[in-house]
Amino acid sequence: MTALRVFVFLGAFLLFAMEPMVGRLLLPGFGGAFHVWTTSLMFFQGALFLGYLYAHLASERAGKWHLALLAIPIVLLPPTVRIAGEGGGIGTLLATMAVDFGLPFIALATTGVVAQGWLARSTLPGRASPFFLYATSNTGSLVALLAYALVIEPLVGLGVQRWAWAIGFVLYLASAFFAYRATHAGGTAPVVATETVAPTTETVAPGRIVYWLLLSAFPSVFLMAVTNLIALDAGNVPLVWVVPLALYLGTFILAFGEPSRVPAAVRRLWPHFAAVGLFFFAGAETGGTWLQVVLHLGVMFAVCLAAHGELYASRPSAKHLTLYYLVISLGGWLGGAFVALGAPAFFTGLWEYPLALAGLALTMVIARRAELFAWMKGPGRGAVAITIVLIGAMGWRIASASSSSRASATRTLEVRRSFYGLYYVLERPSTRGTERDLVSGTTRHGRQFLASQHRSEPLSYYHRTGPLGDTMAILDARETRATRFGVIGLGVGAAAAYVEPDQSIDFYEIDQAVDDLARTHFHYLEDCRGDEQTLVGDARLTLARGDVRTDYDLLLVDAFAGDAIPTHLVTREAVELYRGAVAEHGVLLFHISNRYYDLRPVLAAIARDLGMHAATKQFLRPPDREAADPSVYFVMMESEDELAPFVERGFTPVTATWPEPVSAWTDDHASSLLALMPD
């Protein structure tokens, strides 16, 4: 048994350590895209299905040749991105993953089911039910995710991760040999039903297969919906991916343990948790950003635990375990494909969140309707009454919020969902006429007054009284007039309001949808007095190609994914690239306002590594709250003398603030965990 446990645990550990590592490897080539992780997760679920399909159809006949098949992926080690993404979409991302990572992932995906089959057919004394190995597999997966988020990513770079993973795969092959030898030493025996609580019939009805499929598909949809909801604000980084997935796997561990550890209260009250999630999904305030994250994660855990508990309760005898796991993996894949491929094409919002809950509720009501009706006639009447009151209170609260929104005359002009984000264009009245906002997730990315006398005024984080206004005033005061500006990240194009007729500005924007919204609903680009252009594509890749003129007097890094800057845009290699794009005596300025990460120590470390001088300014109390928003900026200059004008305008030199900064982020090693800040 020990050899089997080691084999299964190590296979699951490598499988789920590979997922965030591959996501990190892919991000720079795809611009930190909104759907990189959900598309990657969908691919991994598909590879898991293929591994289970092999286990169901061929693993028993393969015998010891299975060990040789497991060794084939050695030719692809260590894991490496061999096809450049260059900001491509879903098709390019899937092709990259299939070529570079498909084989090792499929090989590892066979581990749990193959090991259970070996055990079920073995002649080991006291042979136990093989289902406990599923809990062992999920434990290995959970340990891998937590280790990656808390230890591996903060302490180890991608280069070391790749080679350590390759060594782990070799050890996995050795464990496969010992596990096979241990279970085949005395020959094999026919599979017999060892379950005492599970059904033992030799046939599985089609309706039961559909039930397994739906009980695995809807939790998968909900996992990815909650992950997307969080990533829209907190950014597309491994920490955001790992926490929901770890909780999801934790529900499998509890549900498939021996015995199952799903509390009766969760099985009965999960619809109440789901209702709370829907309540806050509909736009209610939770009192803080971190509270929103914790709340949705808690709802996801309760809902998935209830669904997986029901999945375990309906398991078949060991004779049908490969079919059972094949259906579960197919359901997970279909759920992932629905979110990664279907939702962006058909939905403008994150409608997969309520649809997953509604689908799961309908599935369980239909399947357990006799039990439900019997319960409602007895002790369930009180619970039903409480549920009705709760749903009524939530409906009233949502209606009140909607009425309040209508009273303020806020209108949604357009909602756009793309591979890179989810955007809302909102319009509301203000004391200076109509105001329009561009919002991604719950984060404002720019706004503008539409009245002609105020239309040219830069607002929000770009206000003339803020750090960007200070920077432009410093440039205007120089003897040599600044003429060329570059901005990484378009938003609504507010920076164009600073451009005069003899000046030009280049915007680097990865998402064509943002450029479309900025030109359709806002007027900064239309009213720009100088020359403006938008270069669509990932800024790092565009600048690295060298086919555009740079020599900028000011390069402003202002790219955001939700409320976070894509990691690959604030590494030492990225700053070196920006440094080369700035003219002599030019200004390198970073806009780093957000609610999750404090990037000032990170940028301070990069500046010191590169021998640059830096300062930062927090604009926390705007004099005009209707026009300006709090903001944080960080400036880098080549000399201390060039930094002096910024210090005179209230910027704080970083040497006075961070005498011992954190390590500089690099393309190889960047830890979002170490940059987290409290709400």
Buried (B, 14 or more C-beta within 10 A) or exposed (E): BEBBBBBBBBBBBBBBBBBBBBBBBBBBBBBBBBBBBBBBBBBBBBBBBBBBBBBBEEBBEBEEEBBEBBEEBBEBBBBEBEBEBBBBBBEBBBEBBBEBBBBBBBBBBBBBBBBBBBBBBBEBEEBEBBBBBBBBBBBBBBBBBBBBBEEBBBEBBBEEBBEBBBEBBEEBBEBBBBBBEBBBEEEBEEBEBBBEEBEBEEEBEEEBBBBBBBBBBBBBBBBBBBBBBBBBBBBBBBBBBBBBBBBBBBBBBBBBBEEBEBEEEBBEBBBBBBBBBBBBBBEBEBEEBBEBBEBBBBBBBBBBBBBBBBBBBBBBBBBBBBBBBBBBBBBBBBBBBBBBBEBBEEBBEBBBBBBBBEBBBEBBEEBBEEEBEEBEEEEBEEBEEEBEEBBEEBEEEBEEBEEEBEEEEBBEEBBBBBBBBBBBBBBBEBEBEBBBBBBBBBBBBBBBBBEEEBBBBBBBBBBBEBBBBBBBEBBEEEEEEBBBBBBBBBBBBBBBBBBEEEBBBBBBBBBBBBBBBBBEBBBBBEBBBBBBEBBBBBBBBBBBEEEEEBBBBBBBBBBBBBBBBBBBBBBBBBBEBBBEBBBEBBBBBBBBBBBBBBBBBBBBBBBBBBEBBBBBBBBEEBEEEEBBBBBBBBBBBBEEEBBBBBBEBEBBBBBEBBEEBBBBBBBBBBBBBBBEEEE
